Amino acid sequence: MIKVGDKIPSVGISTVLGGDTKTISTDDFFAGKKVVMFALPGAFTPTCSASHLPGYVVKADEIYAHGVDVIACLSVNDSFVMKAWAEVQNADRITMVADGGAELSKAIGLHMETGAFGGTRSQRYAMIVEDGVVTALNVEQPKTFEVSSAETILQLL
């Protein structure tokens, strides 16, 4: 599993921001930026839709005020699902990261197998990444939502 001090591995991701979708390498996505990235098991799922993403939507101004360049939400869903979810959640200031094949989740060791629920998914976590290097990482225990909230990340900024 990735840890503080590690560099984000180089893989391709799809990003959705303001309705625009593009494919980019993690090298380019994180280069020269301070990024708060949080991940969750799935778009449109209960805790993810009721608490996790909405918390970052509400706290976006405060997070950006701490010198953050990008707030990113990662899920093992395709870019079409992530775009639709962003629209429903009014997440126009959050960059949605579609990790459809779980390539990034697997590369950083924060994936999980959920069987019939949905197969390979991301664990729930939040991290701060500065110029591609992880400077803070909070990984949730299974079926919890305690350390990856927007409020918790704000305390680390």
Legacy VTK file of the C-alpha trace (Angstrom):
# vtk DataFile Version 3.0
C-alpha trace
ASCII
DATASET POLYDATA
POINTS 157 float
0.000 0.000 0.000
1.187 3.501 -0.789
2.387 5.533 2.183
3.393 9.068 3.085
6.553 9.980 1.181
5.771 7.753 -1.800
5.288 9.058 -5.327
1.975 8.371 -7.057
2.618 5.645 -9.672
2.435 6.583 -13.333
-0.832 5.315 -14.833
-3.531 6.690 -17.101
-6.738 8.122 -15.629
-9.856 9.788 -16.974
-10.874 13.078 -15.407
-14.191 14.886 -15.543
-14.444 18.570 -14.664
-17.208 20.905 -15.727
-18.594 18.288 -18.090
-15.293 17.893 -19.956
-13.664 14.462 -19.952
-10.018 13.865 -20.731
-7.478 11.107 -20.401
-4.265 12.107 -18.663
-1.329 10.454 -16.925
-1.063 10.706 -13.172
2.374 12.262 -13.765
0.730 15.207 -15.520
-2.307 15.347 -13.231
-0.255 15.727 -10.026
2.811 17.582 -11.400
3.459 20.906 -9.690
0.147 20.860 -7.835
-1.178 20.416 -4.335
-4.024 17.918 -4.688
-6.521 16.648 -2.154
-7.766 13.333 -3.497
-10.423 11.290 -1.788
-11.661 7.927 -2.944
-14.733 5.884 -2.300
-16.219 2.518 -3.242
-18.749 3.739 -5.797
-20.684 6.595 -7.300
-24.339 6.762 -6.285
-23.776 4.501 -3.270
-25.301 5.520 0.106
-22.433 6.896 2.220
-20.592 8.180 -0.837
-23.622 10.152 -2.055
-25.029 11.244 1.301
-21.814 12.226 3.108
-18.437 11.757 1.469
-18.699 13.704 -1.809
-21.174 16.287 -0.427
-18.744 17.154 2.364
-16.088 18.119 -0.170
-18.612 20.051 -2.266
-19.632 22.101 0.795
-16.038 22.610 2.046
-14.428 23.269 -1.367
-13.868 27.005 -0.754
-12.177 26.322 2.587
-9.982 23.604 1.088
-8.942 25.750 -1.871
-8.177 28.622 0.526
-5.372 26.455 1.996
-3.397 26.531 -1.267
-4.937 23.424 -2.773
-4.956 23.460 -6.580
-7.250 20.465 -7.190
-9.830 18.525 -5.198
-10.255 15.120 -6.814
-12.794 12.375 -6.181
-11.748 8.898 -7.327
-14.025 5.941 -7.836
-13.785 2.703 -9.796
-16.489 3.794 -12.230
-16.358 4.910 -15.842
-16.228 8.567 -16.833
-19.903 8.601 -17.899
-21.014 7.535 -14.420
-18.645 10.011 -12.760
-19.928 12.837 -14.980
-23.562 12.017 -14.160
-22.790 11.763 -10.453
-20.981 15.126 -10.464
-24.020 16.735 -12.097
-26.447 15.256 -9.552
-24.184 16.277 -6.645
-23.438 19.805 -7.939
-19.755 18.899 -7.781
-18.650 21.394 -10.416
-15.495 22.346 -8.443
-14.421 18.747 -7.855
-12.378 16.892 -10.473
-13.908 13.447 -10.804
-11.333 10.703 -11.441
-12.779 7.714 -13.252
-10.596 4.722 -12.376
-12.772 2.378 -14.462
-10.366 -0.555 -14.568
-9.038 0.145 -11.043
-5.582 0.686 -12.504
-4.655 3.501 -10.125
-6.394 1.882 -7.152
-4.408 -1.314 -7.721
-1.130 0.542 -8.382
-1.354 2.277 -4.998
-2.605 -0.849 -3.215
-5.894 0.701 -2.098
-8.294 -1.535 -3.965
-10.584 -4.165 -2.518
-12.507 -7.093 -3.894
-16.213 -6.903 -3.160
-17.377 -9.981 -5.050
-20.934 -9.770 -6.331
-21.371 -6.258 -4.895
-19.337 -4.749 -7.699
-16.044 -6.589 -8.088
-12.877 -4.564 -7.666
-13.508 -1.228 -5.962
-11.456 1.452 -4.255
-11.104 1.534 -0.514
-12.378 4.704 1.144
-9.501 7.119 1.833
-8.277 10.681 1.485
-4.780 11.906 0.741
-2.876 15.097 0.184
-0.418 14.932 -2.704
2.168 17.628 -3.383
3.936 17.512 -6.753
3.148 13.815 -7.055
4.298 12.835 -3.541
1.877 11.746 -0.819
2.190 14.050 2.199
-0.855 12.776 4.143
-2.917 9.603 3.866
-6.007 8.578 5.833
-7.410 5.146 4.998
-10.743 4.072 6.429
-11.319 0.708 8.055
-13.867 -1.355 6.073
-17.428 -0.029 6.268
-16.440 3.126 8.181
-16.417 6.831 7.385
-14.333 8.580 10.020
-10.919 9.745 8.755
-11.421 10.654 5.087
-13.990 13.428 5.415
-13.495 16.975 4.169
-13.474 18.200 7.765
-10.642 15.839 8.698
-8.563 16.779 5.649
-9.057 20.475 6.428
-7.387 19.875 9.791
-4.339 18.449 7.964
-4.000 21.422 5.636
LINES 1 158
157 0 1 2 3 4 5 6 7 8 9 10 11 12 13 14 15 16 17 18 19 20 21 22 23 24 25 26 27 28 29 30 31 32 33 34 35 36 37 38 39 40 41 42 43 44 45 46 47 48 49 50 51 52 53 54 55 56 57 58 59 60 61 62 63 64 65 66 67 68 69 70 71 72 73 74 75 76 77 78 79 80 81 82 83 84 85 86 87 88 89 90 91 92 93 94 95 96 97 98 99 100 101 102 103 104 105 106 107 108 109 110 111 112 113 114 115 116 117 118 119 120 121 122 123 124 125 126 127 128 129 130 131 132 133 134 135 136 137 138 139 140 141 142 143 144 145 146 147 148 149 150 151 152 153 154 155 156
